[in-house]
């Protein structure tokens, strides 16, 4: 049992949070490319991404593992995004801090999603059983390149007005 749920139910809850975070994250990033803020979806993205990272620590573990390191770094990045978005309201340098942090948080979500897919989905696992094979590396590289490109475009295009950042 994990916080009153079976491990299977808790895992499902954690995965649903992750998928909502990933979906809303892409919507928020693409909105930035159109110079839009989408306050409700931004809050959903940040909330579910924080919840995903936090709930990851509830799974049984025998010590600090790579997943926990990713969770810690993700939470630090999310703190920067939250402060830039809600404390500094995207003014001045906080705009680029928010963009970089939001894109990094999205990459962490997608990175872990890809890792989990290669571990848990049979036909994908068969392509890279040890996660050292080319298909795994290609997927991770493609995700990184794609999100870096989106982030670079967002840095150029996303310039919210003070009223939109509230």
GROMACS elastic network, one bead per residue, 0.5 to 0.9 nm:
[ bonds ]
;  ai    aj funct       b0    kb
    1     4     6  0.57558   500
    1     5     6  0.52629   500
    1     7     6  0.56490   500
    1     8     6  0.89923   500
    1    10     6  0.82905   500
    2     5     6  0.52034   500
    2     6     6  0.62175   500
    2     7     6  0.60968   500
    2     9     6  0.89182   500
    2    10     6  0.65775   500
    2    58     6  0.68638   500
    2    59     6  0.74927   500
    2    60     6  0.88545   500
    3     6     6  0.84662   500
    3    10     6  0.81323   500
    3    58     6  0.82464   500
    4    10     6  0.86822   500
    5     8     6  0.78772   500
    5     9     6  0.58478   500
    5    10     6  0.56352   500
    6     9     6  0.51684   500
    6    10     6  0.60496   500
    6    11     6  0.84077   500
    7    10     6  0.50725   500
    7    11     6  0.59492   500
    7    12     6  0.85427   500
    7    59     6  0.81383   500
    8    11     6  0.50812   500
    8    12     6  0.62339   500
    8    13     6  0.86690   500
    9    12     6  0.50326   500
    9    13     6  0.61730   500
    9    14     6  0.85994   500
   10    14     6  0.61038   500
   10    15     6  0.85561   500
   10    55     6  0.87318   500
   10    59     6  0.87786   500
   11    14     6  0.50233   500
   11    15     6  0.60918   500
   11    16     6  0.85408   500
   11    59     6  0.84709   500
   12    15     6  0.50802   500
   12    16     6  0.60764   500
   12    17     6  0.85771   500
   13    16     6  0.51814   500
   13    17     6  0.62508   500
   13    18     6  0.86547   500
   14    17     6  0.51833   500
   14    18     6  0.62482   500
   14    19     6  0.87545   500
   14    51     6  0.81591   500
   14    52     6  0.60186   500
   14    53     6  0.89961   500
   14    55     6  0.64482   500
   14    56     6  0.73156   500
   15    19     6  0.61352   500
   15    20     6  0.85743   500
   15    52     6  0.78734   500
   15   113     6  0.88729   500
   16    19     6  0.51037   500
   16    20     6  0.61197   500
   16    21     6  0.84405   500
   16    52     6  0.88559   500
   17    20     6  0.52073   500
   17    21     6  0.60697   500
   17    22     6  0.86226   500
   17    48     6  0.54819   500
   17    49     6  0.72614   500
   17    51     6  0.70110   500
   17    52     6  0.57546   500
   18    22     6  0.61097   500
   18    23     6  0.85991   500
   18    48     6  0.68273   500
   18    49     6  0.65907   500
   18    51     6  0.83530   500
   18    52     6  0.55742   500
   18    53     6  0.86727   500
   18   109     6  0.68071   500
   18   110     6  0.88679   500
   18   113     6  0.79481   500
   19    22     6  0.50354   500
   19    23     6  0.60558   500
   19    24     6  0.84021   500
   19    48     6  0.88208   500
   19   109     6  0.85623   500
   19   113     6  0.84929   500
   20    23     6  0.52127   500
   20    24     6  0.59198   500
   20    25     6  0.81328   500
   20    44     6  0.81132   500
   20    45     6  0.73447   500
   20    48     6  0.67245   500
   20    49     6  0.83134   500
   21    24     6  0.53068   500
   21    25     6  0.56993   500
   21    26     6  0.85624   500
   21    44     6  0.72389   500
   21    46     6  0.73260   500
   21    47     6  0.79231   500
   21    48     6  0.50862   500
   21    49     6  0.51394   500
   21    50     6  0.87991   500
   21    52     6  0.78888   500
   21   106     6  0.78951   500
   21   109     6  0.75652   500
   22    26     6  0.62975   500
   22    27     6  0.87283   500
   22    45     6  0.74943   500
   22    48     6  0.88253   500
   22    49     6  0.78973   500
   22   106     6  0.64511   500
   22   107     6  0.89283   500
   22   109     6  0.63608   500
   22   110     6  0.68437   500
   22   113     6  0.89270   500
   23    26     6  0.54250   500
   23    27     6  0.64649   500
   23    28     6  0.87934   500
   23    45     6  0.80939   500
   24    27     6  0.50153   500
   24    28     6  0.61023   500
   24    29     6  0.85789   500
   24    41     6  0.61712   500
   24    42     6  0.73994   500
   24    44     6  0.68850   500
   24    45     6  0.51501   500
   24    46     6  0.88706   500
   24    48     6  0.89285   500
   25    28     6  0.50795   500
   25    29     6  0.61078   500
   25    30     6  0.85455   500
   25    41     6  0.81108   500
   25    42     6  0.74954   500
   25    44     6  0.85630   500
   25    45     6  0.52865   500
   25    46     6  0.80134   500
   25    49     6  0.85909   500
   25   102     6  0.78500   500
   25   103     6  0.81649   500
   25   105     6  0.85838   500
   25   106     6  0.60772   500
   26    29     6  0.50615   500
   26    30     6  0.60270   500
   26    31     6  0.83546   500
   26    45     6  0.88972   500
   26   103     6  0.89990   500
   26   106     6  0.76545   500
   27    30     6  0.52270   500
   27    31     6  0.60269   500
   27    32     6  0.86517   500
   27    38     6  0.88795   500
   27    41     6  0.77527   500
   27    42     6  0.87094   500
   27    45     6  0.89574   500
   28    32     6  0.62568   500
   28    33     6  0.88396   500
   28    36     6  0.83645   500
   28    37     6  0.73529   500
   28    38     6  0.68106   500
   28    39     6  0.89849   500
   28    41     6  0.66291   500
   28    42     6  0.59848   500
   28    45     6  0.76229   500
   28   102     6  0.89094   500
   29    32     6  0.50392   500
   29    33     6  0.65997   500
   29    34     6  0.89856   500
   29    99     6  0.83176   500
   29   102     6  0.79274   500
   29   103     6  0.73230   500
   29   106     6  0.89298   500
   29   150     6  0.73270   500
   29   151     6  0.78685   500
   29   154     6  0.73509   500
   30    33     6  0.50437   500
   30    34     6  0.67032   500
   30    35     6  0.88179   500
   30    36     6  0.87034   500
   30   150     6  0.78821   500
   30   154     6  0.81961   500
   31    34     6  0.50481   500
   31    35     6  0.62498   500
   31    36     6  0.50566   500
   31    37     6  0.65701   500
   31    38     6  0.71496   500
   31   154     6  0.89645   500
   31   158     6  0.85799   500
   32    36     6  0.53032   500
   32    37     6  0.64212   500
   32    38     6  0.87142   500
   32    99     6  0.84511   500
   32   153     6  0.87726   500
   32   154     6  0.56991   500
   32   155     6  0.86713   500
   32   157     6  0.70688   500
   32   158     6  0.51058   500
   32   159     6  0.83236   500
   32   160     6  0.87171   500
   33    36     6  0.74985   500
   33   150     6  0.78115   500
   33   151     6  0.88823   500
   33   153     6  0.65388   500
   33   154     6  0.50832   500
   33   155     6  0.85344   500
   33   156     6  0.83406   500
   33   157     6  0.56083   500
   33   158     6  0.60210   500
   34    37     6  0.89336   500
   34   154     6  0.84773   500
   34   157     6  0.70084   500
   34   158     6  0.71098   500
   35   154     6  0.81130   500
   35   157     6  0.60163   500
   35   159     6  0.61051   500
   35   160     6  0.63038   500
   36   158     6  0.73156   500
   36   159     6  0.85060   500
   36   160     6  0.69316   500
   36   164     6  0.79746   500
   37    40     6  0.88998   500
   37    41     6  0.86505   500
   37    42     6  0.73857   500
   37   158     6  0.85831   500
   37   160     6  0.70115   500
   37   164     6  0.65371   500
   37   165     6  0.68317   500
   38    41     6  0.55663   500
   38    42     6  0.59565   500
   38    43     6  0.86318   500
   38   164     6  0.87632   500
   39    42     6  0.50591   500
   39    43     6  0.61565   500
   39    44     6  0.86227   500
   39   164     6  0.84809   500
   39   165     6  0.80599   500
   39   166     6  0.81203   500
   40    43     6  0.51718   500
   40    44     6  0.62206   500
   40    45     6  0.86520   500
   41    45     6  0.60015   500
   41    46     6  0.85214   500
   42    45     6  0.50667   500
   42    46     6  0.61634   500
   42    47     6  0.84293   500
   43    46     6  0.52129   500
   43    47     6  0.58622   500
   43    48     6  0.83873   500
   44    47     6  0.51429   500
   44    48     6  0.59157   500
   44    49     6  0.82266   500
   45    48     6  0.54736   500
   45    49     6  0.59398   500
   45    50     6  0.84870   500
   45   106     6  0.89519   500
   46    49     6  0.51513   500
   46    50     6  0.60465   500
   46    51     6  0.84813   500
   46    78     6  0.72276   500
   46    81     6  0.82221   500
   46    82     6  0.75533   500
   46   102     6  0.81237   500
   46   105     6  0.86581   500
   47    50     6  0.52212   500
   47    51     6  0.60759   500
   47    52     6  0.85302   500
   48    52     6  0.59195   500
   48    53     6  0.85690   500
   49    53     6  0.63107   500
   49    54     6  0.86160   500
   49    74     6  0.86325   500
   49    75     6  0.86448   500
   49    78     6  0.80502   500
   49   105     6  0.74312   500
   49   106     6  0.81282   500
   49   109     6  0.74325   500
   50    53     6  0.52104   500
   50    54     6  0.61356   500
   50    55     6  0.85460   500
   50    74     6  0.80937   500
   50    75     6  0.64816   500
   50    78     6  0.69042   500
   50    79     6  0.89258   500
   51    54     6  0.50400   500
   51    55     6  0.58708   500
   51    56     6  0.83633   500
   52    55     6  0.53154   500
   52    56     6  0.61744   500
   52    71     6  0.85330   500
   52   109     6  0.84161   500
   53    56     6  0.52541   500
   53    57     6  0.72016   500
   53    68     6  0.85619   500
   53    70     6  0.83794   500
   53    71     6  0.50293   500
   53    72     6  0.76280   500
   53    74     6  0.68995   500
   53    75     6  0.65867   500
   53   109     6  0.87321   500
   54    57     6  0.56860   500
   54    58     6  0.75264   500
   54    71     6  0.72928   500
   54    72     6  0.87416   500
   54    75     6  0.79540   500
   55    58     6  0.53652   500
   55    59     6  0.75443   500
   56    59     6  0.59692   500
   56    67     6  0.78709   500
   56    68     6  0.73624   500
   56    71     6  0.70820   500
   57    60     6  0.79576   500
   57    61     6  0.83817   500
   57    67     6  0.86737   500
   57    68     6  0.66027   500
   57    71     6  0.76936   500
   58    61     6  0.84847   500
   61    64     6  0.75073   500
   61    65     6  0.77776   500
   62    65     6  0.81992   500
   63    68     6  0.89476   500
   64    67     6  0.81299   500
   64    68     6  0.60555   500
   64    69     6  0.71328   500
   65    68     6  0.53903   500
   65    69     6  0.64770   500
   65    70     6  0.88772   500
   66    69     6  0.50333   500
   66    70     6  0.62299   500
   66    71     6  0.85584   500
   67    70     6  0.51326   500
   67    71     6  0.61678   500
   67    72     6  0.87228   500
   67   112     6  0.80025   500
   68    72     6  0.61188   500
   68    73     6  0.85977   500
   69    72     6  0.51170   500
   69    73     6  0.62163   500
   69    74     6  0.84033   500
   70    73     6  0.52254   500
   70    74     6  0.58890   500
   70    75     6  0.85153   500
   70   108     6  0.71864   500
   70   112     6  0.84177   500
   71    74     6  0.50129   500
   71    75     6  0.61154   500
   71    76     6  0.86695   500
   71   108     6  0.83831   500
   72    75     6  0.51833   500
   72    76     6  0.63504   500
   72    77     6  0.87391   500
   73    76     6  0.50942   500
   73    77     6  0.62292   500
   73    78     6  0.85658   500
   73   108     6  0.88715   500
   74    77     6  0.50969   500
   74    78     6  0.60879   500
   74    79     6  0.86515   500
   74   101     6  0.89972   500
   74   104     6  0.78311   500
   74   105     6  0.58730   500
   74   108     6  0.65401   500
   74   109     6  0.85347   500
   75    79     6  0.61532   500
   75    80     6  0.87169   500
   75   105     6  0.82884   500
   76    79     6  0.51406   500
   76    80     6  0.65502   500
   76    81     6  0.88336   500
   77    80     6  0.51940   500
   77    81     6  0.63616   500
   77    82     6  0.87472   500
   77   100     6  0.88368   500
   77   101     6  0.53805   500
   77   102     6  0.77835   500
   77   104     6  0.71670   500
   77   105     6  0.65042   500
   78    82     6  0.60177   500
   78    83     6  0.84874   500
   78    98     6  0.89458   500
   78   101     6  0.64628   500
   78   102     6  0.71661   500
   78   104     6  0.86931   500
   78   105     6  0.65030   500
   79    82     6  0.51062   500
   79    83     6  0.61073   500
   79    84     6  0.84817   500
   79   101     6  0.86300   500
   80    83     6  0.52455   500
   80    84     6  0.60363   500
   80    85     6  0.84653   500
   80    94     6  0.89362   500
   80    97     6  0.70459   500
   80    98     6  0.69542   500
   80   101     6  0.64669   500
   80   102     6  0.88646   500
   81    84     6  0.51721   500
   81    85     6  0.59542   500
   81    86     6  0.83402   500
   81    94     6  0.85190   500
   81    97     6  0.67240   500
   81    99     6  0.76231   500
   81   100     6  0.81255   500
   81   101     6  0.51942   500
   81   102     6  0.60091   500
   81   105     6  0.87145   500
   82    85     6  0.51562   500
   82    86     6  0.57058   500
   82    87     6  0.73953   500
   82    98     6  0.75837   500
   82   101     6  0.89205   500
   83    86     6  0.54424   500
   83    88     6  0.64072   500
   83    89     6  0.81414   500
   83    94     6  0.82435   500
   83    98     6  0.81782   500
   84    87     6  0.59112   500
   84    88     6  0.50282   500
   84    89     6  0.61317   500
   84    90     6  0.56894   500
   84    91     6  0.80237   500
   84    93     6  0.84534   500
   84    95     6  0.67834   500
   84    96     6  0.86223   500
   84    97     6  0.63666   500
   84    98     6  0.53172   500
   85    88     6  0.60500   500
   85    90     6  0.53142   500
   85    91     6  0.86546   500
   85    94     6  0.72876   500
   85    95     6  0.76258   500
   85    97     6  0.88453   500
   85    98     6  0.61621   500
   85   165     6  0.74649   500
   85   166     6  0.86121   500
   86    89     6  0.51141   500
   86    90     6  0.77656   500
   86   165     6  0.82852   500
   86   166     6  0.76621   500
   87    90     6  0.83042   500
   88    91     6  0.58309   500
   88    92     6  0.84275   500
   88    94     6  0.63019   500
   88    95     6  0.86094   500
   89    94     6  0.73951   500
   89    95     6  0.79179   500
   89   162     6  0.74735   500
   89   165     6  0.53889   500
   89   166     6  0.63028   500
   90    93     6  0.74209   500
   90    96     6  0.79082   500
   90    97     6  0.83279   500
   90    98     6  0.70178   500
   90   159     6  0.86625   500
   90   160     6  0.76416   500
   90   162     6  0.79139   500
   90   165     6  0.63146   500
   90   166     6  0.89158   500
   91    94     6  0.55105   500
   91    95     6  0.59016   500
   91   160     6  0.88358   500
   91   161     6  0.89922   500
   91   162     6  0.74085   500
   91   165     6  0.83577   500
   92    95     6  0.60981   500
   92    96     6  0.81303   500
   93    96     6  0.56824   500
   93    97     6  0.64035   500
   93    98     6  0.87134   500
   94    98     6  0.58958   500
   94    99     6  0.84834   500
   95    98     6  0.52337   500
   95    99     6  0.62865   500
   95   100     6  0.87204   500
   95   155     6  0.82458   500
   95   158     6  0.82106   500
   95   159     6  0.76674   500
   95   160     6  0.85191   500
   96   100     6  0.59950   500
   96   101     6  0.82852   500
   96   154     6  0.88508   500
   96   155     6  0.63194   500
   96   158     6  0.89982   500
   97   100     6  0.53353   500
   97   101     6  0.59322   500
   97   102     6  0.83797   500
   98   101     6  0.51198   500
   98   102     6  0.58293   500
   98   103     6  0.84020   500
   99   102     6  0.52117   500
   99   103     6  0.61084   500
   99   104     6  0.84613   500
   99   151     6  0.66640   500
   99   152     6  0.89939   500
   99   154     6  0.69284   500
   99   155     6  0.67168   500
   99   158     6  0.84101   500
  100   103     6  0.52763   500
  100   104     6  0.60320   500
  100   105     6  0.85574   500
  100   151     6  0.64994   500
  100   152     6  0.87160   500
  100   154     6  0.89755   500
  100   155     6  0.81601   500
  101   104     6  0.50022   500
  101   105     6  0.60189   500
  101   106     6  0.85022   500
  102   105     6  0.51020   500
  102   106     6  0.61876   500
  102   107     6  0.86282   500
  102   151     6  0.87255   500
  103   107     6  0.61503   500
  103   108     6  0.86864   500
  103   147     6  0.65601   500
  103   148     6  0.76912   500
  103   150     6  0.79267   500
  103   151     6  0.60364   500
  104   108     6  0.62185   500
  104   109     6  0.86504   500
  104   147     6  0.80869   500
  104   148     6  0.86704   500
  104   151     6  0.87285   500
  105   108     6  0.51129   500
  105   109     6  0.63165   500
  105   110     6  0.86767   500
  106   109     6  0.50909   500
  106   110     6  0.61740   500
  106   111     6  0.84497   500
  106   147     6  0.80276   500
  107   111     6  0.57670   500
  107   112     6  0.84356   500
  107   143     6  0.72653   500
  107   144     6  0.68869   500
  107   147     6  0.66871   500
  107   148     6  0.89365   500
  108   112     6  0.61263   500
  108   113     6  0.83763   500
  109   112     6  0.54114   500
  109   113     6  0.60745   500
  109   114     6  0.86732   500
  110   114     6  0.60492   500
  110   115     6  0.85219   500
  110   140     6  0.87596   500
  110   143     6  0.74140   500
  111   114     6  0.52023   500
  111   115     6  0.62403   500
  111   116     6  0.86293   500
  111   140     6  0.66682   500
  111   143     6  0.75515   500
  111   144     6  0.84762   500
  112   116     6  0.60130   500
  112   117     6  0.84039   500
  113   116     6  0.51412   500
  113   117     6  0.60309   500
  113   118     6  0.86586   500
  114   118     6  0.62112   500
  114   119     6  0.85701   500
  114   136     6  0.81299   500
  114   139     6  0.75939   500
  114   140     6  0.73703   500
  115   118     6  0.52827   500
  115   119     6  0.62736   500
  115   120     6  0.86732   500
  115   131     6  0.78090   500
  115   136     6  0.81629   500
  115   140     6  0.87296   500
  116   120     6  0.58494   500
  116   121     6  0.79508   500
  117   120     6  0.52822   500
  117   121     6  0.53119   500
  117   122     6  0.85844   500
  117   124     6  0.67184   500
  117   125     6  0.73092   500
  118   121     6  0.60708   500
  118   122     6  0.78207   500
  118   123     6  0.84664   500
  118   124     6  0.52508   500
  118   126     6  0.80570   500
  118   127     6  0.79219   500
  118   128     6  0.67298   500
  118   129     6  0.72493   500
  118   130     6  0.87817   500
  118   131     6  0.71257   500
  118   136     6  0.74213   500
  119   122     6  0.78292   500
  119   124     6  0.78755   500
  119   125     6  0.55791   500
  119   128     6  0.86773   500
  119   129     6  0.73570   500
  119   130     6  0.85713   500
  119   131     6  0.81853   500
  120   124     6  0.80284   500
  120   125     6  0.67085   500
  121   124     6  0.54535   500
  121   125     6  0.57959   500
  121   126     6  0.85657   500
  122   126     6  0.61448   500
  122   127     6  0.89035   500
  123   126     6  0.52297   500
  123   127     6  0.68988   500
  124   127     6  0.53061   500
  124   128     6  0.69983   500
  124   129     6  0.83671   500
  125   128     6  0.53734   500
  125   129     6  0.50719   500
  125   130     6  0.83152   500
  125   131     6  0.83028   500
  126   129     6  0.55665   500
  127   131     6  0.87288   500
  127   133     6  0.76249   500
  127   134     6  0.85947   500
  127   135     6  0.64021   500
  127   136     6  0.77657   500
  128   131     6  0.50338   500
  128   132     6  0.66988   500
  128   133     6  0.51280   500
  128   134     6  0.74298   500
  128   135     6  0.62666   500
  128   136     6  0.59477   500
  129   132     6  0.78783   500
  129   133     6  0.76778   500
  130   133     6  0.69087   500
  130   136     6  0.89815   500
  131   134     6  0.83416   500
  131   135     6  0.82775   500
  131   136     6  0.56012   500
  131   137     6  0.75866   500
  132   135     6  0.84273   500
  132   136     6  0.66327   500
  132   137     6  0.69018   500
  133   136     6  0.57935   500
  133   137     6  0.65735   500
  133   138     6  0.88243   500
  134   137     6  0.50441   500
  134   138     6  0.58571   500
  134   139     6  0.84954   500
  135   138     6  0.50831   500
  135   139     6  0.61686   500
  135   140     6  0.86491   500
  136   139     6  0.52412   500
  136   140     6  0.62573   500
  136   141     6  0.85669   500
  137   140     6  0.51636   500
  137   141     6  0.59799   500
  137   142     6  0.84261   500
  138   141     6  0.50848   500
  138   142     6  0.59269   500
  138   143     6  0.84933   500
  139   142     6  0.51130   500
  139   143     6  0.61502   500
  139   144     6  0.86317   500
  140   143     6  0.51449   500
  140   144     6  0.62181   500
  140   145     6  0.86580   500
  141   144     6  0.50990   500
  141   145     6  0.60853   500
  141   146     6  0.84398   500
  142   145     6  0.51655   500
  142   146     6  0.59263   500
  142   147     6  0.84894   500
  143   146     6  0.51567   500
  143   147     6  0.60903   500
  143   148     6  0.84357   500
  144   147     6  0.53070   500
  144   148     6  0.59660   500
  144   149     6  0.84698   500
  145   148     6  0.51318   500
  145   149     6  0.60675   500
  145   150     6  0.85985   500
  146   149     6  0.52006   500
  146   150     6  0.62598   500
  146   151     6  0.86452   500
  147   151     6  0.59832   500
  147   152     6  0.84836   500
  148   152     6  0.60964   500
  148   153     6  0.85849   500
  149   152     6  0.51136   500
  149   153     6  0.62051   500
  149   154     6  0.85245   500
  150   153     6  0.51299   500
  150   154     6  0.60313   500
  150   155     6  0.85985   500
  151   155     6  0.61320   500
  151   156     6  0.87480   500
  152   155     6  0.51439   500
  152   156     6  0.66069   500
  152   157     6  0.88501   500
  153   156     6  0.52016   500
  153   157     6  0.61199   500
  153   158     6  0.81824   500
  154   157     6  0.50407   500
  154   158     6  0.52062   500
  154   159     6  0.87372   500
  155   158     6  0.59402   500
  155   159     6  0.81870   500
  156   159     6  0.79550   500
  160   163     6  0.79790   500
  160   164     6  0.58667   500
  160   165     6  0.61833   500
  161   164     6  0.52072   500
  161   165     6  0.64265   500
  162   165     6  0.52574   500
  162   166     6  0.68784   500
  163   166     6  0.56307   500
